[in-house]
Amino acid sequence: MGRGRIEIKKIENPTNRQVTYSKRRLGIMKKAKELTVLCDAQLSLIMFSNTGKLADYCSPSTDIKGIFERYQIVTGIELWNAQYERMQRTLKHLKDINQSLRKEIMQRTGEGLEGMDIEELRGLEQTLDESLRIVRQRKYHVIATQTDTYKKKLKSTREAYRLLMHELEMMDEHSHYGFVAEEHNRVCDSTIPMVNVVPPMYVFRVVQPIQSNLMGLSYNSHDLSLA
């Protein structure tokens, strides 16, 4: 028993419509290829689905452009006239915009002012004043930003310097090198050099005697130590 005749009308169900399009698209493509091989025909096939997806086929012996050119010659229909005129109008519009911008640039640099009336000159002056205000505002912003950055760097450098000096003072307090006061006011001088200390940094230490009366006393050469 043969299949029943299918009524040709739009398929309302989107899923069924897409499945039918896919199947019939493949069938049309197959028939076009067979027609090209069996009959040595030159053909071009272009299809768009309802979602805008393109499907096309062209005979291996030609291309789509050649097919269109032959179609225009045979039918006398210019397919590209409307597109060409549209492109010409767009090109003219872009040229006008380019010329206007060039003229405005020249006027802002003080050139081509001869044909301008008083109103145009006032408008140009206001435009330049506004542009100058924006440039100055941007300049001050950049200066303020750089100043803040330098202040932060200076603060960080000072803090690093303070920590470094504090560490050096702590090292000096816990160091076993230099003069050490002992019993009977004796001073022992250790001449062992300090190790792992960054040159040319030196530590000077003055050792005070235990006597309460310092009048008339003089310091010997080894009261001041260079460690």
N, C-alpha and C positions, 0 to 999 in steps of 0.2 A: 504494500500500500504506500503510495507516494506521499510526500509531505504536503500539507495544506498551503494554500497561497497566503503569503504574509501581506497584511495590509500596510501600504507605505504611508506612514505618518510618524511624527516625532515620538520617540520613546520617552515617556515621562520619567521613568525610574533612572536616576543618574548612573547607578552601577551597571544596569543592563545596557544603557546607552553607550557607556565607555567600553564595555566588553564587545558590543556589536561593532563599534567603530574600529577597535583594534583588529578584530577578525577580518572585517571587510577591507581595511587598509592593507593588510598583508595580501589579501586576494587580489586587490587592484595592482599592487606592486608586482605580483607574480605575473599577472596578465600583461602588464606593460613590458616586462623583461622578455616574455615569450613572444610578444608582438615584434619587439626589436630584433630578436634572433630569427624568427620564422620569415618575417616579411622585409627585413633590412630597412625598417622604418626608423626615422629620426623623431623622437618624441621627448617631451619634458612633462613631468607630472609634479604638481605642487599641491600639498594639502595642509590645512591647519585644523586642528581639533578645536572643540569649543573652549578648551583651556588655553589655546594659543600655541600649542606645541606643533612644530613644523615637521613635516615628512615630505621628502621630495625624491625624485628619480629623474635621471637624464640619460639619454642614449650614450654609450661609450664613444661613438663616432662624432659627437658634437658636444656643445655645452649650452647652458641655459641662455646665455647672452646671444649666442648665434641663433637659437630658436626664436628669441624675441625679435631680433633684427629681421629674420626672414618673415616673421608674422607681420611686422610693420610694413615691409615691402609688398607683401601679397594683399593685405587688407587696406593699406593706405592710412592706417590709424597710427598717429604718433603717441606712443605710450609715455614718452619722457617729457613732452611739452609742458605739462602742468608742473612736474617736478622741477624742470629747468627754470621756469618762470618764478617759482617759489624760491629757488636758490639765488636767482638774480636779485630778487627783492631783499632777501636776507643779506646778501653781500653789500647792496647799496646802503642798507640801514647800518651795517657795521662800519662802512666807510665814513658815513656821516658822524657816527659816534666818535670814531678815531680822529677825524678832523676837528671836532668840537673839543676833544680832550687836548689835542696838540695846541689849539688856540688858547685854551685856558692856562696851560702850562707856560706858554710864551708870555701871557699877560701877567702871570704871577712872578715872572722873572723880570718884568719891566719892559717887555718888548711887545710890539703890535698894539700900542695904546692909542694910535692916531684916530681910529674910527669910532672910539667909544665916547658916548655922551656923559653928562654929569652924573646921571643916575647909575649908569654902569660903573663909572669910576668909584662912586661911593660904595656900591655893592662890593666891588673888588677890594676896596680899602677895609671894609668890615670883615670880609673873608680873610684877608691877610692878618688883621688884628686878632681874630679868633684863632687862626693857625699859630700865630706867635704866642698867644696865651697858653695854648695846649703844649707847645714845645717847651716853654719856660716851666710849666707845671711838671712836665716829665723830667726836665733837667733837675729841678729841686728835689723831686722824688728820688732820683738816682743818687744825688749828692747825700741826701739824708740816709739812704740805705747803706751807702759805702761808709759814711761816718759811724753808723751803728755797728757795722761789721768791724771796723778798725778799733772801736772802743771795746768790743767784746774780746778781740784778739789781745789788746793791751791788758785788759783785766786778767785774761787767762795767763798771759806771760808773767804778770806781777804775782799771781798766785803760785805759779810754778817756781818763780824765784824765791818767794817766801818759804815754800816747802823745802826747797833745796838748802836755804840758809839754816832752816830749823834742823834738818838732818845733819848738816855740818856741825852745828853747835852740839847736838846730841853725841856725835862721834867724838868731838873734842872733850866732852865731859867724861865719856867712858874710856878714853884712850889711856894707855899705860906708858906712853912715851912722853918725854920732856922731864922737867924738874919735879921731884917729889919731896915734900918737907918731911924730915924724920926727927928723931929725938936729938936733943942738944943742939937744935937749930942747924943740923947738917943738911946740905943740899946735894943730892946725888944727880948727876947729869948722865943721861943715857943718850948716847950718840947713835943709837940704832935708827936708821932711816925709816920713815913711814912708808908702808907698802900699799899699793893700789890706791894711792892718792893722786888726783889729777894734777900734774905740774902745770904752771909754776905757782900753785897755791901753797902758801906757807902759813903755819900757825905760830904766832908769837905769844908767849906766856910769861908774865912777870910774877915771880914768887916773892911774896911779902914776908919779911922776918917776923918773928913772934915778939920781939921787943916792943914795948909800948913807947919808948922814947927813941925816935929816929933822928934826932938832932945830932949833927956832927958825924953821921955815918955815911959812908959812900958805898955804892954798889960795885961789886967786882964784875969782871968780864963774864963770869958764868952765872950771874943773877938773871941774865936775859937769855933765854934759850931759843934757838932756831930749830924747830922740829920739822 
